[in-house]
């Protein structure tokens, strides 16, 4: 049987290792929160929509205040000509008449430039406005920034803005497939509640 002093020393070492492990875990978690805190957060439902002015696919400046009196579906997406973004855009285009009937406009925003948007709209037959934000100004205002393979892109988030300019619904990390249906259902519910 080992001496008592040896057993006490072993217990102390184990306790010390547990404390060091817990401190290390706390440091790792704190570092993760610090990185997350650096990212701009999306504005919440009930808050005023941040103002913006960006060029559309024709190079014409479009600002949020042009749509006072209308509902605005402001959707952010990562990149023109990619599969998920194409599906999402096609579904919004498919439902464009339903949005128009509900006094709503669709505005898409990515960090692509005007020429990329123009080509994407032409190739995919899109008749709504895509806004170019290559400097990430509006993407950051709406807390919709993501990094992918060393590139800064727009995260797939959507903001449903009412005719007075207040955000009524926020959708984060959306799935492109059924998203337009989801927005239309929420739009109908919000309009019927008034």
Residue frames as a rotation matrix with the C-alpha (Angstrom) as fourth column:
UNK 1
0.582 0.813 0.000 0.00
0.813 -0.582 0.000 0.00
0.000 0.000 -1.000 0.00
UNK 2
-0.113 -0.667 0.736 1.44
0.564 -0.653 -0.505 3.44
0.818 0.358 0.450 -0.96
UNK 3
-0.706 -0.212 -0.675 2.23
0.699 -0.364 -0.616 5.94
-0.115 -0.907 0.406 1.78
UNK 4
0.280 0.895 -0.347 -0.45
0.837 -0.405 -0.369 8.50
-0.470 -0.187 -0.862 2.74
UNK 5
-0.021 -0.350 -0.937 1.68
-0.083 -0.933 0.350 11.43
-0.996 0.085 -0.009 1.57
UNK 6
-0.939 -0.324 0.118 1.93
0.061 0.181 0.982 9.91
-0.339 0.929 -0.150 -1.92
UNK 7
-0.353 0.894 0.275 -1.87
0.935 0.332 0.124 9.46
0.019 0.301 -0.954 -2.12
UNK 8
0.370 0.458 -0.808 -2.45
0.521 -0.823 -0.227 13.05
-0.769 -0.337 -0.543 -1.02
UNK 9
-0.472 -0.638 -0.608 0.03
-0.219 -0.584 0.782 14.29
-0.854 0.503 0.136 -3.61
UNK 10
-0.891 0.175 0.419 -1.78
0.449 0.477 0.755 12.30
-0.068 0.861 -0.504 -6.37
UNK 11
0.094 0.991 -0.097 -5.16
0.974 -0.111 -0.195 13.72
-0.204 -0.076 -0.976 -5.35
UNK 12
0.208 -0.095 -0.973 -3.75
0.153 -0.980 0.128 17.24
-0.966 -0.175 -0.190 -5.35
UNK 13
-0.818 -0.554 -0.155 -2.30
-0.095 -0.135 0.986 16.72
-0.567 0.822 0.058 -8.82
UNK 14
-0.585 0.688 0.430 -5.65
0.805 0.430 0.408 15.43
0.096 0.585 -0.806 -10.13
UNK 15
0.373 0.730 -0.572 -7.47
0.772 -0.586 -0.245 18.38
-0.514 -0.351 -0.783 -8.57
UNK 16
-0.178 -0.536 -0.826 -4.95
-0.094 -0.826 0.556 20.77
-0.980 0.176 0.096 -10.06
UNK 17
-0.952 -0.178 0.250 -5.37
0.201 0.253 0.946 19.17
-0.231 0.951 -0.205 -13.53
UNK 18
-0.133 0.976 0.172 -9.16
0.990 0.138 -0.016 19.48
-0.039 0.168 -0.985 -13.25
UNK 19
0.391 0.236 -0.890 -8.86
0.396 -0.916 -0.069 23.16
-0.831 -0.325 -0.451 -12.36
UNK 20
-0.582 -0.675 -0.454 -6.46
-0.191 -0.429 0.883 23.77
-0.790 0.601 0.121 -15.26
UNK 21
-0.802 0.334 0.494 -8.81
0.596 0.497 0.631 21.92
-0.035 0.801 -0.597 -17.64
UNK 22
0.240 0.947 -0.213 -11.81
0.931 -0.287 -0.225 23.97
-0.274 -0.144 -0.951 -16.49
UNK 23
0.163 -0.261 -0.951 -9.86
0.051 -0.961 0.272 27.25
-0.985 -0.093 -0.143 -16.82
UNK 24
-0.860 -0.509 0.034 -8.76
0.024 0.026 0.999 26.25
-0.510 0.860 -0.010 -20.33
UNK 25
-0.438 0.791 0.427 -12.35
0.898 0.360 0.254 25.48
0.047 0.495 -0.868 -21.31
UNK 26
0.440 0.587 -0.679 -13.50
0.643 -0.734 -0.217 28.85
-0.626 -0.341 -0.701 -19.95
UNK 27
-0.273 -0.636 -0.722 -10.78
-0.149 -0.713 0.685 30.64
-0.950 0.294 0.100 -21.95
UNK 28
-0.915 -0.035 0.401 -11.76
0.362 0.366 0.857 28.84
-0.177 0.930 -0.323 -25.17
UNK 29
-0.007 0.993 0.116 -15.43
0.999 0.011 -0.033 29.72
-0.034 0.115 -0.993 -24.66
UNK 30
0.351 0.085 -0.933 -14.59
0.338 -0.940 0.042 33.36
-0.873 -0.329 -0.359 -23.87
UNK 31
-0.698 -0.651 -0.298 -12.52
-0.090 -0.332 0.939 33.60
-0.710 0.682 0.173 -27.05
UNK 32
-0.688 0.516 0.511 -15.44
0.724 0.433 0.537 32.20
0.055 0.739 -0.671 -29.04
UNK 33
0.371 0.857 -0.358 -17.82
0.875 -0.452 -0.175 34.76
-0.312 -0.248 -0.917 -27.56
UNK 34
-0.022 -0.456 -0.890 -15.36
0.072 -0.888 0.454 37.56
-0.997 -0.054 0.052 -28.27
UNK 35
-0.941 -0.291 0.174 -15.18
0.167 0.050 0.985 36.58
-0.295 0.955 0.001 -31.95
UNK 36
-0.287 0.918 0.274 -18.99
0.941 0.217 0.260 36.35
0.179 0.332 -0.926 -32.14
UNK 37
0.349 0.421 -0.837 -19.29
0.653 -0.750 -0.105 39.75
-0.672 -0.510 -0.537 -30.46
UNK 38
-0.602 -0.645 -0.471 -17.12
0.062 -0.626 0.778 41.28
-0.796 0.439 0.417 -33.22
UNK 39
-0.790 0.371 0.489 -19.70
0.584 0.211 0.784 40.33
0.188 0.904 -0.384 -35.84
UNK 40
-0.804 0.579 0.136 -22.48
-0.590 -0.805 -0.059 42.88
0.076 -0.128 0.989 -36.29
UNK 41
-0.748 0.604 0.276 -25.79
0.337 0.703 -0.626 41.52
-0.572 -0.375 -0.729 -35.03
UNK 42
-0.623 0.601 0.501 -28.95
0.557 -0.111 0.823 41.59
0.550 0.792 -0.266 -37.18
UNK 43
-0.774 0.459 0.436 -31.54
-0.596 -0.761 -0.255 44.21
0.215 -0.457 0.863 -36.21
UNK 44
-0.885 0.445 0.137 -34.44
0.277 0.740 -0.613 42.70
-0.375 -0.505 -0.778 -34.28
UNK 45
-0.332 0.885 0.328 -38.09
0.702 -0.001 0.712 42.50
0.630 0.466 -0.621 -35.22
UNK 46
0.576 0.632 -0.518 -39.83
0.817 -0.471 0.333 45.65
-0.033 -0.615 -0.788 -34.00
UNK 47
-0.061 -0.676 -0.735 -36.85
0.409 -0.689 0.599 47.91
-0.911 -0.263 0.318 -34.69
UNK 48
0.675 0.258 -0.691 -36.59
-0.431 -0.623 -0.653 50.46
-0.599 0.739 -0.309 -37.52
UNK 49
0.719 -0.425 0.551 -35.00
0.667 0.645 -0.373 49.04
-0.197 0.635 0.747 -40.65
UNK 50
-0.085 -0.824 -0.561 -31.54
0.333 -0.554 0.763 50.58
-0.939 -0.122 0.321 -41.22
UNK 51
0.767 0.345 -0.542 -31.58
-0.298 -0.556 -0.776 53.01
-0.569 0.756 -0.323 -44.15
UNK 52
-0.198 -0.862 0.466 -29.55
0.371 0.374 0.850 52.22
-0.907 0.341 0.246 -47.25
UNK 53
0.723 0.299 -0.622 -28.93
-0.496 -0.401 -0.770 53.21
-0.480 0.866 -0.142 -50.83
UNK 54
-0.270 -0.777 0.569 -27.29
-0.018 0.595 0.804 50.78
-0.963 0.206 -0.174 -53.26
UNK 55
-0.419 0.098 -0.903 -27.10
-0.887 -0.255 0.385 50.39
-0.192 0.962 0.193 -57.06
UNK 56
0.476 0.620 0.623 -29.36
-0.360 0.784 -0.506 47.80
-0.802 0.017 0.597 -58.68
UNK 57
0.086 -0.439 0.894 -28.55
0.596 0.742 0.307 45.56
-0.799 0.506 0.325 -61.65
UNK 58
0.603 0.157 0.782 -29.04
0.760 -0.411 -0.504 48.56
0.242 0.898 -0.367 -63.98
UNK 59
-0.490 -0.870 0.054 -26.70
0.777 -0.464 -0.425 50.77
0.394 -0.167 0.904 -61.94
UNK 60
-0.030 0.587 0.809 -29.59
-0.093 -0.807 0.583 52.91
0.995 -0.058 0.079 -60.61
UNK 61
-0.926 -0.314 0.211 -29.46
-0.204 -0.053 -0.977 53.85
0.318 -0.948 -0.015 -56.92
UNK 62
0.105 0.940 -0.325 -32.23
0.106 0.314 0.944 52.24
0.989 -0.134 -0.066 -54.88
UNK 63
-0.844 -0.357 0.400 -32.94
-0.330 -0.242 -0.912 53.27
0.422 -0.902 0.087 -51.29
UNK 64
-0.758 0.544 -0.361 -35.25
0.651 0.663 -0.369 51.83
0.039 -0.514 -0.857 -48.68
UNK 65
-0.555 0.557 -0.617 -37.18
0.116 -0.683 -0.721 55.10
-0.824 -0.472 0.314 -48.28
UNK 66
-0.807 0.278 -0.521 -38.38
-0.585 -0.255 0.770 54.79
0.081 0.926 0.368 -51.90
UNK 67
-0.595 0.542 -0.594 -40.67
0.157 0.803 0.575 52.01
0.788 0.248 -0.563 -50.69
UNK 68
-0.924 0.380 0.042 -42.49
-0.162 -0.291 -0.943 53.79
-0.346 -0.878 0.331 -47.83
UNK 69
-0.076 0.978 -0.196 -46.10
-0.917 -0.146 -0.372 52.60
-0.392 0.151 0.907 -47.96
UNK 70
0.470 0.166 -0.867 -45.09
-0.599 0.781 -0.176 49.14
0.648 0.602 0.466 -49.25
UNK 71
0.825 -0.286 0.487 -43.97
-0.191 0.670 0.717 45.96
-0.532 -0.685 0.498 -47.58
UNK 72
0.346 -0.790 -0.506 -40.33
-0.875 -0.077 -0.478 45.12
0.339 0.608 -0.718 -48.39
UNK 73
0.954 -0.239 0.181 -38.82
0.168 0.927 0.335 41.65
-0.248 -0.289 0.925 -48.50
UNK 74
0.503 -0.860 -0.092 -35.13
-0.840 -0.461 -0.287 42.45
0.205 0.221 -0.954 -48.09
UNK 75
0.959 -0.145 0.245 -33.19
0.064 0.949 0.310 39.25
-0.277 -0.281 0.919 -48.61
UNK 76
0.241 -0.959 -0.150 -29.45
-0.927 -0.273 0.256 38.77
-0.286 0.077 -0.955 -48.41
UNK 77
0.975 0.042 0.216 -27.79
0.021 0.960 -0.281 35.95
-0.219 0.278 0.935 -50.31
UNK 78
0.360 -0.932 0.038 -24.18
0.253 0.136 0.958 34.82
-0.898 -0.335 0.284 -50.74
UNK 79
-0.588 -0.754 -0.292 -23.42
-0.191 -0.221 0.956 34.80
-0.786 0.618 -0.014 -54.48
UNK 80
0.321 0.620 -0.716 -24.92
-0.850 -0.145 -0.507 35.17
-0.418 0.771 0.481 -57.95
UNK 81
0.205 -0.138 -0.969 -24.99
-0.823 0.512 -0.247 32.05
0.530 0.848 -0.008 -60.16
UNK 82
-0.879 -0.454 0.147 -24.72
-0.460 0.724 -0.514 29.56
0.127 -0.519 -0.845 -57.27
UNK 83
-0.686 0.619 -0.383 -27.25
0.309 0.724 0.617 26.78
0.659 0.305 -0.688 -56.82
UNK 84
-0.373 0.566 -0.735 -28.90
0.908 0.059 -0.415 27.83
-0.192 -0.822 -0.535 -53.53
UNK 85
-0.605 0.091 -0.791 -29.05
0.020 -0.991 -0.130 31.48
-0.796 -0.094 0.598 -54.55
UNK 86
-0.901 0.287 -0.326 -30.54
-0.360 -0.074 0.930 30.58
0.243 0.955 0.170 -57.92
UNK 87
-0.530 0.735 -0.423 -33.25
0.698 0.661 0.275 28.42
0.481 -0.149 -0.864 -56.27
UNK 88
-0.358 0.376 -0.854 -34.11
0.720 -0.472 -0.509 31.21
-0.595 -0.797 -0.101 -53.82
UNK 89
-0.747 0.026 -0.664 -34.26
-0.313 -0.895 0.316 33.84
-0.587 0.444 0.677 -56.59
UNK 90
-0.863 0.453 -0.223 -36.39
-0.038 0.382 0.923 31.59
0.504 0.805 -0.313 -58.85
UNK 91
-0.401 0.746 -0.531 -38.89
0.899 0.432 -0.071 31.04
0.176 -0.506 -0.844 -56.02
UNK 92
-0.387 0.247 -0.888 -39.20
0.309 -0.873 -0.378 34.76
-0.869 -0.421 0.262 -55.34
UNK 93
-0.859 0.047 -0.511 -39.62
-0.472 -0.463 0.750 35.33
-0.201 0.885 0.420 -59.09
UNK 94
-0.777 0.594 -0.206 -42.23
0.418 0.733 0.537 32.54
0.470 0.332 -0.818 -59.30
UNK 95
-0.102 0.749 -0.654 -44.23
0.992 0.025 -0.125 34.28
-0.078 -0.662 -0.746 -56.55
UNK 96
-0.921 -0.390 -0.019 -43.71
0.388 -0.920 0.058 37.88
-0.040 0.046 0.998 -57.72
UNK 97
-0.469 0.817 0.336 -47.40
-0.042 -0.401 0.915 38.37
0.882 0.415 0.223 -58.59
UNK 98
0.328 0.554 -0.765 -48.43
0.739 0.354 0.573 37.17
0.589 -0.753 -0.293 -55.11
UNK 99
-0.394 -0.547 -0.738 -46.08
0.870 -0.480 -0.109 39.73
-0.295 -0.685 0.666 -53.54
UNK 100
-0.938 0.074 0.338 -47.35
0.110 -0.862 0.495 42.50
0.328 0.502 0.801 -55.82
UNK 101
-0.047 0.998 -0.040 -50.94
0.230 0.050 0.972 41.63
0.972 0.037 -0.232 -54.84
UNK 102
0.477 0.155 -0.865 -49.91
0.860 0.119 0.495 42.01
0.179 -0.981 -0.077 -51.18
UNK 103
0.932 -0.117 0.342 -48.33
-0.098 -0.992 -0.074 45.45
0.348 0.036 -0.937 -51.82
UNK 104
0.633 -0.759 0.155 -44.82
-0.008 0.194 0.981 44.03
-0.774 -0.622 0.116 -51.35
UNK 105
0.723 -0.535 -0.437 -41.56
-0.592 -0.155 -0.791 44.39
0.355 0.830 -0.429 -53.25
UNK 106
0.847 -0.530 0.035 -38.58
0.469 0.777 0.420 42.06
-0.250 -0.339 0.907 -53.26
UNK 107
0.674 -0.738 -0.002 -35.03
-0.676 -0.616 -0.405 43.39
0.298 0.275 -0.914 -52.95
UNK 108
0.859 -0.475 -0.191 -32.09
0.503 0.852 0.148 41.00
0.092 -0.223 0.971 -53.06
UNK 109
0.721 -0.676 0.151 -28.67
-0.687 -0.727 0.027 42.04
0.091 -0.123 -0.988 -51.75
UNK 110
0.787 -0.617 -0.011 -25.27
0.604 0.767 0.214 40.40
-0.123 -0.175 0.977 -52.17
UNK 111
0.326 -0.762 -0.559 -21.67
-0.011 -0.594 0.804 41.58
-0.945 -0.256 -0.202 -52.28
UNK 112
-0.098 -0.296 0.950 -21.55
0.925 0.325 0.196 40.93
-0.367 0.898 0.243 -56.04
UNK 113
-0.779 -0.240 -0.579 -21.12
0.069 -0.951 0.301 43.94
-0.623 0.195 0.757 -58.33
UNK 114
0.011 0.834 -0.551 -23.68
-0.590 -0.439 -0.677 45.53
-0.807 0.333 0.488 -60.68
UNK 115
-0.240 -0.158 -0.958 -22.41
-0.954 0.221 0.202 43.64
0.180 0.962 -0.203 -63.75
UNK 116
-0.991 -0.106 -0.084 -22.70
-0.084 0.968 -0.238 40.30
0.107 -0.229 -0.968 -61.97
UNK 117
-0.478 0.878 0.004 -26.27
0.049 0.032 -0.998 41.13
-0.877 -0.477 -0.058 -60.93
UNK 118
0.018 0.476 -0.879 -27.16
-0.872 -0.422 -0.247 42.20
-0.489 0.772 0.407 -64.46
UNK 119
-0.576 -0.324 -0.750 -25.86
-0.697 0.675 0.243 38.90
0.427 0.663 -0.615 -65.88
UNK 120
-0.970 0.233 0.074 -27.61
0.132 0.753 -0.644 36.88
-0.206 -0.615 -0.761 -63.16
UNK 121
-0.224 0.939 -0.260 -30.96
-0.275 -0.317 -0.908 38.63
-0.935 -0.132 0.329 -63.78
UNK 122
-0.039 0.159 -0.986 -30.65
-0.994 -0.108 0.022 38.14
-0.103 0.981 0.163 -67.54
UNK 123
-0.776 -0.369 -0.511 -29.63
-0.460 0.886 0.058 34.48
0.431 0.280 -0.858 -67.33
UNK 124
-0.913 0.371 -0.169 -32.28
0.393 0.690 -0.608 33.58
-0.109 -0.621 -0.776 -64.73
UNK 125
-0.390 0.808 0.441 -35.13
0.431 -0.263 0.863 35.83
0.814 0.527 -0.246 -65.95
UNK 126
-0.312 0.223 -0.924 -35.37
0.932 -0.118 -0.343 37.83
-0.185 -0.968 -0.171 -62.71
UNK 127
-0.064 0.411 0.909 -37.62
0.577 -0.729 0.370 40.89
0.814 0.548 -0.190 -62.76
UNK 128
0.929 0.287 -0.235 -37.05
0.355 -0.499 0.791 42.22
0.110 -0.818 -0.565 -59.26
UNK 129
0.652 -0.680 0.335 -34.20
-0.526 -0.724 -0.445 44.38
0.545 0.114 -0.830 -58.02
UNK 130
0.625 -0.625 -0.469 -30.86
0.765 0.611 0.204 42.93
0.159 -0.486 0.859 -56.98
UNK 131
0.939 -0.256 0.229 -28.68
-0.294 -0.943 0.153 45.42
0.177 -0.211 -0.961 -55.12
UNK 132
0.395 -0.891 -0.223 -24.89
0.449 0.399 -0.799 45.45
0.801 0.216 0.558 -55.27
UNK 133
0.936 -0.119 0.331 -23.03
-0.345 -0.497 0.796 45.86
0.069 -0.860 -0.506 -51.96
UNK 134
0.562 -0.763 -0.321 -19.39
0.315 0.556 -0.769 45.08
0.765 0.331 0.553 -52.83
UNK 135
-0.366 -0.709 0.602 -18.14
-0.329 -0.506 -0.797 47.17
0.870 -0.490 -0.048 -49.87
UNK 136
-0.445 0.252 -0.859 -20.35
0.632 0.768 -0.102 45.19
0.634 -0.589 -0.501 -47.42
UNK 137
-0.906 0.047 0.420 -21.84
-0.263 -0.840 -0.474 48.38
0.331 -0.540 0.774 -45.93
UNK 138
-0.023 0.986 0.167 -25.49
-0.919 -0.086 0.384 47.27
0.393 -0.145 0.908 -45.94
UNK 139
0.248 0.016 -0.969 -24.63
0.053 0.998 0.031 43.62
0.967 -0.059 0.247 -45.33
UNK 140
-0.715 -0.585 -0.383 -22.91
0.438 0.052 -0.898 44.75
0.545 -0.810 0.219 -42.12
UNK 141
-0.712 0.507 0.485 -25.75
-0.645 -0.745 -0.169 47.13
0.276 -0.433 0.858 -41.10
UNK 142
0.362 0.921 -0.143 -28.09
-0.831 0.388 0.397 44.15
0.422 -0.025 0.906 -41.26
UNK 143
-0.010 -0.430 0.903 -25.72
-0.841 0.492 0.225 41.80
-0.541 -0.757 -0.367 -39.41
UNK 144
0.863 0.428 0.268 -25.62
-0.189 0.766 -0.615 39.52
-0.468 0.480 0.742 -42.42
UNK 145
0.267 -0.873 -0.408 -21.88
-0.941 -0.144 -0.307 39.00
0.210 0.466 -0.860 -42.93
UNK 146
0.859 -0.140 0.492 -20.25
-0.073 0.919 0.388 35.60
-0.506 -0.369 0.779 -43.30
UNK 147
-0.053 -0.932 -0.358 -16.79
-0.921 -0.093 0.378 34.39
-0.386 0.349 -0.854 -44.22
UNK 148
0.818 0.263 0.511 -16.37
-0.064 0.926 -0.372 31.54
-0.571 0.272 0.774 -46.69
UNK 149
0.505 -0.716 0.481 -13.01
0.855 0.489 -0.170 30.32
-0.114 0.497 0.860 -47.98
UNK 150
-0.478 -0.792 -0.380 -11.41
0.764 -0.588 0.264 33.65
-0.433 -0.164 0.886 -47.15
UNK 151
-0.700 0.321 0.638 -14.15
0.315 -0.663 0.679 35.68
0.641 0.677 0.363 -48.88
UNK 152
-0.809 0.540 -0.232 -16.61
0.001 -0.394 -0.919 38.00
-0.588 -0.744 0.319 -47.19
UNK 153
-0.769 0.631 0.105 -20.13
0.277 0.180 0.944 37.22
0.577 0.755 -0.313 -48.39
UNK 154
-0.354 0.766 0.536 -23.69
-0.878 -0.470 0.092 38.02
0.323 -0.438 0.839 -47.38
UNK 155
-0.942 0.155 0.297 -25.29
-0.027 0.848 -0.529 35.46
-0.334 -0.506 -0.795 -45.08
UNK 156
-0.675 0.738 0.006 -28.65
0.230 0.203 0.952 34.06
0.701 0.643 -0.307 -46.21
UNK 157
-0.676 0.465 -0.571 -30.90
0.554 -0.190 -0.810 36.25
-0.485 -0.865 -0.129 -44.02
UNK 158
-0.443 0.618 0.649 -34.20
0.550 -0.385 0.741 37.97
0.708 0.685 -0.170 -44.81
UNK 159
-0.851 0.225 -0.475 -35.97
0.282 -0.567 -0.774 40.93
-0.444 -0.792 0.419 -43.23
UNK 160
-0.204 0.871 0.447 -39.68
0.876 -0.041 0.480 41.57
0.436 0.490 -0.755 -43.73
UNK 161
-0.909 -0.222 -0.352 -40.20
0.345 -0.876 -0.338 45.33
-0.233 -0.428 0.873 -43.41
UNK 162
-0.004 1.000 -0.009 -43.63
0.885 -0.001 -0.465 46.92
-0.465 -0.010 -0.885 -43.02
UNK 163
0.320 0.212 0.923 -44.89
0.814 -0.560 -0.153 50.01
0.485 0.801 -0.352 -44.93
UNK 164
0.989 0.018 0.145 -43.72
-0.056 -0.867 0.494 52.32
0.135 -0.497 -0.857 -42.10
UNK 165
0.300 -0.953 -0.035 -40.13
-0.491 -0.122 -0.862 51.02
0.818 0.276 -0.505 -42.26
UNK 166
0.102 -0.210 0.972 -40.24
-0.961 0.231 0.151 48.76
-0.256 -0.950 -0.178 -39.20
UNK 167
-0.680 -0.383 -0.625 -38.82
-0.520 0.853 0.042 45.23
0.518 0.354 -0.779 -39.33
UNK 168
0.261 0.882 0.392 -41.67
-0.958 0.185 0.221 42.81
0.122 -0.433 0.893 -38.59
UNK 169
0.950 0.014 0.312 -39.95
-0.069 0.984 0.164 39.46
-0.305 -0.177 0.936 -39.13
UNK 170
0.116 -0.968 -0.221 -36.32
-0.983 -0.143 0.112 38.32
-0.140 0.204 -0.969 -39.22
UNK 171
0.993 0.104 0.053 -35.25
-0.090 0.971 -0.220 35.06
-0.075 0.213 0.974 -40.87
UNK 172
0.235 -0.971 0.043 -31.68
-0.900 -0.201 0.386 33.90
-0.366 -0.129 -0.921 -40.17
UNK 173
-0.735 -0.655 0.175 -29.75
-0.522 0.712 0.469 31.24
-0.432 0.253 -0.865 -42.10
UNK 174
0.245 0.969 -0.032 -32.74
-0.733 0.164 -0.660 30.45
-0.635 0.185 0.750 -44.27
UNK 175
-0.413 -0.211 0.886 -33.18
0.362 0.854 0.373 27.41
-0.836 0.475 -0.276 -46.45
UNK 176
-0.826 0.008 -0.563 -33.60
-0.419 -0.678 0.605 28.62
-0.377 0.735 0.563 -50.05
UNK 177
-0.914 0.400 0.059 -36.10
0.342 0.687 0.642 25.96
0.217 0.607 -0.765 -51.12
UNK 178
-0.081 0.989 -0.121 -39.28
0.925 0.120 0.361 26.89
0.372 -0.082 -0.925 -49.22
UNK 179
-0.706 -0.333 -0.625 -38.33
0.633 -0.692 -0.347 30.38
-0.317 -0.641 0.699 -48.13
UNK 180
-0.907 0.390 0.157 -40.63
-0.226 -0.767 0.600 32.38
0.355 0.509 0.784 -50.43
UNK 181
-0.088 0.906 -0.415 -43.62
0.287 0.422 0.860 30.31
0.954 -0.043 -0.296 -49.27
UNK 182
-0.153 -0.064 -0.986 -42.66
0.983 0.093 -0.159 30.98
0.102 -0.994 0.049 -45.64
UNK 183
-0.931 -0.234 -0.279 -42.36
0.266 -0.961 -0.081 34.74
-0.249 -0.150 0.957 -46.23
UNK 184
-0.659 0.745 0.106 -45.70
-0.209 -0.316 0.925 34.86
0.723 0.587 0.364 -48.07
UNK 185
0.059 0.684 -0.728 -47.44
0.655 0.523 0.545 33.03
0.753 -0.509 -0.417 -45.22
UNK 186
-0.359 -0.266 -0.895 -45.96
0.897 -0.363 -0.252 35.40
-0.258 -0.893 0.369 -42.62
UNK 187
-0.998 0.006 0.066 -46.82
0.020 -0.920 0.391 38.42
0.063 0.391 0.918 -44.76
UNK 188
-0.306 0.950 -0.064 -50.46
0.057 0.085 0.995 37.28
0.950 0.301 -0.081 -44.99
UNK 189
0.114 0.316 -0.942 -50.59
0.917 0.332 0.222 36.71
0.383 -0.889 -0.252 -41.22
UNK 190
-0.675 -0.449 -0.585 -49.06
0.652 -0.734 -0.190 40.12
-0.345 -0.510 0.788 -40.45
UNK 191
-0.919 0.349 0.184 -51.41
-0.146 -0.735 0.662 41.89
0.366 0.581 0.727 -42.84
UNK 192
-0.083 0.950 -0.301 -54.50
0.281 0.312 0.907 40.16
0.956 -0.009 -0.293 -41.43
UNK 193
-0.142 -0.045 -0.989 -53.49
0.982 0.121 -0.147 41.09
0.126 -0.992 0.027 -37.86
UNK 194
-0.958 -0.288 -0.011 -53.72
0.287 -0.954 -0.091 44.81
0.016 -0.090 0.996 -38.60
